Every structure is written in C-alpha cells, then in structure tokens.
Amino acid sequence: MPTTLRDKAEPPLVLALDLGSSSFRATVYDRLGRELDGTEGRLPVRWRRTADGGVEADADAMVEAACRAVDAALAGAGQRAAEIRAVGISTLWHSLLGVGPGGRPVTPVYSWADQRSAADARWLREHLDEERVRRRTGCVFHPSYPAARLLWLRRTDPGAFRGARWWGSLGDYLTFRCFGQVACSISMASGSGLLDQHTCQWDAEVVDAIGLDPAALPSLVDLDAPFMGLSRPYASRWPVLSQVPWVPAAGDGALSNLGTGCTSPSRAAVVLGTSAALRILHPGPVPDVPYGLWNYRASRTRVLTGGALSNGGSVYRWVVEQVGVAERDGVDRALRARAADGHGLVVLPFLAGERSPTWPLEARGAIVGLTLSTGALDLVQALVEAVALRLAWVWELLRSVFPGPVELVASGGAIRHLPFWAQVIADALGEPVRVSDEAEGSSRGAALVALEALGAAWGEEQAVPPGTVLAPDPARHARYREARARQRRVEAALEPLARGSPGSRVP
C-alpha cells in the first residue's frame, strides 16, 4: 500500500470517504495516490440482523459514523488538512433507504445482504421478461437488488412506501444531508436493477412494475458533476471542506478496481472482503454477458463486468468463531500443510444467501460429509476452499466475455487476515494471482476520482507497486476441479429444500 509521511505528501491533497459493509473509513491522499500516514479514521458498521433474513441499520447513525471518520482523518492530517482540494466517496452498492417529508428517513438503510424480498424477486421473474430486463439493466431479479426490495416494501410496509419522497443509497442520503441536493450517480444507480445501462436513464418498465412513482427517484448525475458548498452544520464542522468539490458517491466495487490498478480488460480484480467478487473494468459499450454475471458502471464511460458472491471473509469469521480457532498465523500455517480438498466435505458457503453465478432466490449454507473424525481445521479449510470454487465458476464465465490475456490481482481484508486464501484461489482458478500491495482499493479509488475531478491526471505515477505473484499448482487445480463438480451436484440436490424455506412465498 503506497503511503507517505505528512510532510512528504505532494499537493493537491484529497479526502476519500469509504462507506463499506463492515466499516466506514476516511483517509487523506496526495497527488500520487499515497495515503498520508496517521490520517485514517475508521469506525465499525453495526447492522441489525433479523430472524427472517433482514440486514438493516439506522440511517442517521450511519451518517454520524461517517462524519466521525472524517473528523478523525482531518485531525490526523493536522495543518495539512487545509490543503485538501476535493472529496471522493465510495459507497457499498445496492443499499436502499426511503426519505420522507422534512428530509428524514422513513425506513432504515437496507443492506444488499437483506434477503426478505426473495418472494418479490420471484414475482418480478414471473411477470416480466427477466432476460430482456437483464440485458438492459445489467441485473437479474434478486433480493440483493433494490428493485425487489422496493416491491417488498410496497407489500409489507405500504405506509413507508407511500411516505417516501425519494429513494436512494446510503451515499445519496449522506450527500443530501451535506448539500441538500437529491441526486444519485450513474454508478450507484447501475447497481440498483432500476437503470437502463445503455441509456443511463431509469428503466421505465421495471419502475412501473414496482408501482413506483418515477418522481421518487433521484436525478442522475455523473462523477464530473461534483457537489459544492456544504450546508451550515457541516460547513461549521469542517471549514476546510466547505468550499471544495465533493464527487458524487460511486460504487465501491468499481472504485476498488481503480484503486488496485485494475483499469482495463487486461487486468481483473479478485476481491475478498465481507463478500467476494471477480470483476473487470473497461470502456463502454455494455457487453452481453452470461446469466451468471452482471454489468454495472463506474461512470458514463466506464463499465464494470463481473460476478459477486454474497459470502467471502464472512464465512471465515463465522467458522473461526464457531469452532474456537483463535490464532490467525497458526491457522494460515496449518492450512498450507494440508492436502487440497482432503477433508471429505462438500460445502455450500451460502450463510448470507448467494448471488453469482446461479442467483438463487433462497439459499442456505450446507456442510455435507461430516463424520466423527471431522475436525476444526477441516471445517475452516472446507469453507475457505468452497468460496474459491465459486470464484472459479465466475472466472470461467468472465473468460467467455474477455478471452484475451488477463492478469488476476487479489486484494481485500480476508486475504490480509488469511494470506493462504490467495494461493487457494490461484489453485482453484488454475491461473497465476498477483496479491496487491494496496489493502484499501475502494478508498484509494475514491481518492483517484477526486483527483480526476481536480483535473489532476493520474496514470503511471499513481500505479500500485507490484505484489507477490502466486503460481497455481497443477495437482491441486485438478483436485479442485473435481471438488467443483461435487459442489454443483450438492447445490442442485439441495435447491428444492432452499426453495421451501420460510419466507419464500408471497403470503
């Protein structure tokens, strides 16, 4: 990760605000895309999880957490905070909240991981031509997307649905609070399932099917139309930021590609955070992709194509907590000494449902093959490998769209916590994987678009230093190919059980 001492930073400086699934982070960067040491402000995100699959949080509490992160970053920058010339914002994709009269939320912020709209996604699949819609919007009908969640709210909370003056993402609500403007970037809209990716306008057919008033959707802007002039409370709180441009919030996945140098079809980002993804950023137009993939946008001119798993580092945290494995380095060393797929287990790592490549409306995790001899490390290894096997499937689909030479670059908090995971991915995909030296791709990507807003061209000077390249082991790759086939058979066999899970039908 490129960093620099405060007194060595080259102007102009920018502030990056990264609103992620597990934490909110604000950091100051310099002209070369280097993080200024000591300027990170980070606060954990606290989601409420409900027994029926809900994942939600208080909108105003989240805005205050983001503000406190900014407070800490400015304090860390000291006198150099006065040199900040722009702000970039990275926001978790697919979040949704409704804002009512007086600018106050009428709903919580709903996460992409909220699974309660499965029945509503099914209704959309049954009443619209999903394939035609997918080719326009880049998204299938699925509970992870706001399109189905809006229909669920209309059905389950009609008062809130009617009471919302407008709907948007967490990033949209943050900038509304700071500037009083209701606007959504093309990037954030592209991850909603409500945007025609080709025209960059709200999709009339989907909006009408939901029963949503088109006036309740924000105006669409691109990243070259920054907000200016903080409203009074925030101008008083951050005088140094009050008259600098704030770039509209953009999708964290696209900015992660930018921040790790994956900015062309010749380089694909493999990211393991709370969830997992494999994606390629490229110039338009929007390509036709297989059903297992999606298309989103970084901006009007940059398209992001890939697939995302609902489960990544979250499954590692879960299994470590459940089996009581405590020492991180010891786990990493122990896994390196074990044979690939040597545990006798088949795992569906669907603890938070699932997205690519099969897009099930209801999905439940499963561990098949348990015996009295199954141990804690067997479970850890099986779950880690299961995520890599899903990524290998996404990789096959992505290669059908981008058949040319592609370098894989891995990053994310889960790889920092368990470095061996990157080797498992290389072996599962059968491809070399470069482990990025940039640990915070989304944050750095937000900094780069802020620099771009200033007209500060970025390119080779801001390139991320090359990381370690991990070569795949042919024997382990062969074992993982067999394991992938078993995983698919188990998923197909258990799918009818998931289909009958509670909440899978509209009452």
HUNORZI-V181167 format. One record per helix or strand of 2 or more residues. SS is the DSSP state (alpha for helix, beta for strand). FROM is the first residue (numbers start at 0). TO is the last residue. If there is no record, write none. Layout:
((SS/FROM/TO) (SS/FROM/TO))
This chain:
((beta/2/3) (alpha/5/7) (beta/12/18) (beta/22/28) (beta/34/35) (beta/40/43) (beta/47/48) (beta/54/56) (alpha/58/82) (beta/83/90) (beta/95/98) (alpha/100/102) (beta/108/109) (alpha/117/126) (alpha/129/136) (alpha/145/155) (alpha/157/162) (beta/165/167) (alpha/169/178) (beta/182/184) (alpha/185/188) (beta/194/195) (beta/200/201) (alpha/203/209) (alpha/213/215) (beta/218/220) (alpha/231/236) (alpha/238/240) (beta/244/245) (beta/249/250) (alpha/251/258) (beta/266/271) (beta/275/282) (beta/293/296) (beta/301/308) (alpha/312/322) (alpha/327/335) (beta/345/347) (beta/365/367) (alpha/375/400) (beta/406/410) (alpha/412/416) (alpha/419/428) (beta/432/434) (alpha/440/452) (alpha/459/461) (beta/467/469) (alpha/473/498))
